[in-house]
Amino acid sequence: MTDAVVLVVAKAPVAGLAKTRLAPAFGARTAARLAAAALLDTVDSARSVPDAYPVVAMTGSLAAAERSAELAAALRDCTVFEQHGDGFGDRLANAHAEVAARFPGLPVVQIGMDTPQVRPPMLTGALARLRESDAALGPALDGGWWGLGLRDPLAARVLREVPMSMADTGQRTLFALRALGLRVCHLPTLSDVDTAADAELVAALAPSGRFAHAFAEASR
């Protein structure tokens, strides 16, 4: 019986719009191709979690994206809907609300597309933590967070008031969840991909993935 949701929050990997911080090192199109590889690895992991629905909240044009045909094929087995909202925190909260409406009563673990080293056992483990905790938060090395598990997806409403992409976003998110009265457990701290150095580190952690292969090609 399917009893959980894995939510991937993603941006279409369009050249000039995706992974712009990688562009100075690799160029805009290669940066977008790295983003596409990261998204493909992430969707594969989401689809491979036992007893979980893979869901993708997308923004941007997949038709204009790098590796668009591969992405379209990978997304066929997923529930896909558009992001909406005024800011990133608002869009995250709305994505969780959409999950709550479509999959009532199910817990959710949310990830982005910046941690292609995440494999299904880590997502399964995050969902397992929700049997004893109300929330699970995965800190990122840059001060943000890479993963958020919620027993009740509607609790993500606290994200509307959390400044995103800041050095203390992770800590602020933790405080906001606790202020709601939630018991929060910690997931492992990971590096996400923002810079060329991040990309090298993450590629080494998952050498068999599409992202590692794309990084090897970009580094030639």
N, C-alpha and C positions, 0 to 999 in steps of 0.2 A: 504494500500500500504506500502510495506517495504521500509523505507527511511533512514536507518542507519545501522551501523555495530558495534557490540561489539566484540572486539578482545581480546582474552585471550592468553597471552604469557606464555608458560608452559614448565616445565622440567619433563620428565617421572619420577615418584617416585620409583626409583630403590634403593634398600638398599645399603648403602655405597656411593651413589652419590647424593641423595636428602636430603635436610635439615640436613646437616652434623653438624651444630651447635647445633642441638637438640640431636644428638647421645650420647654425654657424659651423658646426663640426662636419656635418654630412651633406648639407644641402636640403632644400625643402622637400623634394620628392623622396629622397632616401629616408629622411626623417619620418615622412608619412608611411613609407613602406615598413619601417621599424614599428610604427604604431599599429599598422595592419597585422604584422606578425604577432605583436603582443596581444592584440584583441583576439586573433584566432586561437592562440594558446589558452587565453582566459576562457573563451567560449567552450573550447574543448573540455577544459577542467569542469566548468559548470555543468556541461551535459553529462559528465561521467560520474557525478555524485549520485550514489545509490538513493533511490526513494526520494528524489527531489526534482521539482519542476525547474528547468532552466528558463530564466526570464531576462530579457535585455531591454533596458531603457535607453533609447538611442537619441542622439541629436546630430544633425547634419545630413548630408546627402550621400547615401551609400552608392548611388549610381556614379558619383564623381570620385569615389574613394579608390585608393590603391587596393589591388587584389579584390576588387568588388565581387567578382564571380565566386571566388572562394568564400568570401564572407557571406554572400547570399546563400550558398549551399550550407554553410555551418549554421546559419540562423533558421533554417527550415524547421528544425526540431525544437525551436525555442518560441516562447511567447514574446513578441516584440511590440513595444509601443513607444511613442514619441515622448521625450521629456518636455515638461512645460513648467514655467515659473519665472520669476523676475531675477533671481540670482541662483548660484549653485546650491546653496543650502536649501532654498525653496524648491528647487528641482529635485533634490534628493528626497526631501520630505514628501513631495507629490508622488515620486516614484514608489516609495514605500506605501503610501495611501492607495495607489493603484493596485499594488500587490495585495493589500488587505481586502480590497473590493473584489478582486478576481479570484483570490484563493483564501477565502475567509477561514480564520482559525489556525492558519499555518504559520510557523515561525519562518524567519528569513535570515539569510546571511548575505550581505551586500559587499561586492568588491568592485573596483574600477578596472581599467585596462592597463595600469601602470606597474602591475606586479605579475608578469607572465611566468615567474618562477613558482607561483602558487599552484599546487597540484591537488587533485581531488581529496586525498586523505586529510589535508589541512582544512579544507572546507567542511568535510564530514566531521572533523574534530570540533570545529567551531559550532556546528549545529548541535553536537553532543553536549557541549558546555551549557547550552540553553535549557537542558533538562534540570539543571541545578541553579542557574542564574537567569536573571531577566534580560541581560544584555551581555555581549562579548565585544570587546574593542581591540583591534589590532593596530598598535602604534607603528608609525613610519619613522625612519631615521631622521627625516627632515623636520619632525615636529608635528606632522599631520597624522593621518591614520589611513591604513590600506583596507581594513575590513571592519564591518559592523554587523554583529548578529543581534537580532531582536526577537524575543518570544512574541511580542505584539508589535507588528510593523508600524502601527499608528504612533508608537512612541517616538518615531523619527521626526515628529513635529518639532522636537526641540532643536533640530538642525537649522530651522528657519532663523534662529537667533544666534547661531554660532558663526563667527567670521571664518570663512574658508581660505585655504592657501596661505595661512599664516604660520609662523614658527611655533605658535602655541595652540594651533587648532585642535590637536589631539587632546591636550589638557583641558581646553575649554569644552570639548565634546564630553569628556569624562565627567566634568563637573555638572554639565547640563543633564546628563543621564541620571546622575546621582541625585540632583535636585528634584527630579521627577519621582524619586523614591525607588529607583531601580537598583537591584543588586547587579553590579558590573564585574565581570571577570576579564582578565587580560589574555589576549592572544599573543603569539610571538611577534617580536619587533622585526620588521622587514624594511628593505630598501626599495623604494619605487624608482621608476625611470624618469628622471628629469634632465640629467646632463649626460655627456658622453662617458664620464667616469661611472655614473650609475649604470649605464647601459652595459659597460664592460663587466661590472660586478654581477649584475643580474644574469647576463648571458653565461657567465661561468657557473652560476648556481644551477642552471637548467640547460646543460650543453646539448641535449637532444631535441630541444624545442625549436619551433619555427623562429622564435625571436633570436636565439643563439645563432641559427643559420643566417638570418638576415643581418645580424650584427657582423658576423664573419665576412659576409659579402661586402658590407659597407666599409669595413676596415681594410680591405685590400688596396 
